[in-house]
């Protein structure tokens, strides 16, 4: 149990809160490197707080402003867009929030090796099996599992021994631990918890339907403009890759599949040899996100990129996955690997300007393909088929990236004035 001699919800001056945090991470035997990193962040926070009118006490708003103003990260951006530096700095701030709200340091990153609390494990596993039987694809269940595990660990930290002992305060307390997260991330957590609580009520595991206590967040669909790159930027990115090395051959093949065919990173990671039909110049596979099959034409440039990787870079392995680790053990990539490090490396090396608020993961290449197809006047149903969208409305969001066509739709204020 992560405990500290600090009553839950106690508000103390920022220097005292930081001192409590340092004592707690020392007691929990955090590594020297991690401890040093957190202390650097907290030192900068103290300096920043001294310039703020509300800097005497810690608050979520102060923490978010600090991350944005000092480090240039935007708290409203999804965590995967700044996976390394951002996670460490946000975790340092999150520790302070946990101590102030709950008097303890909560576990936030739920890896596969983190066990379920014993008292909740049977029910949680039964619920996951229930989701599988209701035809949820495995990738969705993998997303929900760490969310549910985090909720269960929070209840355990709050010394809840059975689900029937939960109250609305536990629900709201858990929601408070998500402060500073992207609204979509927060909403996804709340949806997962709400449905789980309703399941508990329907199965008489809890007496009251606590799902009604879960906070709601309205997320309007297709309000964001997808991140895209110009064709010249894409070409500059590709020419940055050193294709004379094994790493470069793999990276070039991976990026080409995203750039030319719009394949999701998760599907590139799980591509099998049997998915490529060389005689027909096609790639056929079942999408992990939608669980629906898709067939895509394999152009010469992308095909030769894959062949070059297979012949001169891929290690010998019994695995059927096309892409495997280049270093021992020669196994498929982890389900959590989105190839972000690969794409980020080449964006950095290319010198392409990247505004702080602009996403530049693998998915942005998929967006760029859709935008290029749209500019080429490709019909939306065709774009939808290429991208493998299960919902036609998902493709509609790319209309906002076609600036040239949008300009043609613009209204002339002088014309409007003259018609009055």
Secondary structure, 3 states (H helix, E strand, C coil): CCCCCCCCCCCCEHHHHHHHHHHHHHHCCCCHHHHHHHHHHHHHHHHHHCCCCCCCECCHHHHHHHHHHHHCCCCCCCHHHHCCHHHHHHHHHHHHHHHHHHCCCCCCCCCCCCCCCHHHHHHHHHHHHHHHHCCCCHHHHHHHHHHHHHHHHHHHHCCCCCHHHCCHHHHHHHHHCCCCCCHHHHHHHHHHHHHHHHHHHHCCCCCCCHHHHCCCCCCCCCCCCCCCCCHHHHHHHHHCCCCCCHHHHHHHHHHHHHHHHCCCHHHHHCCEHHHEECCCCEEEEECCCCCCEEEEECCHHHHHHHHHHHHHCCCCCCCCECCECCCCCCCECCCCCCCHHHHHHHHHHHCCCCCCCCCCCHHHHHHHHHHHHHHCCCCHHHHHHHHCCCCHHHHHHHHHHCHHHHHHCCCCHHHHHHCC
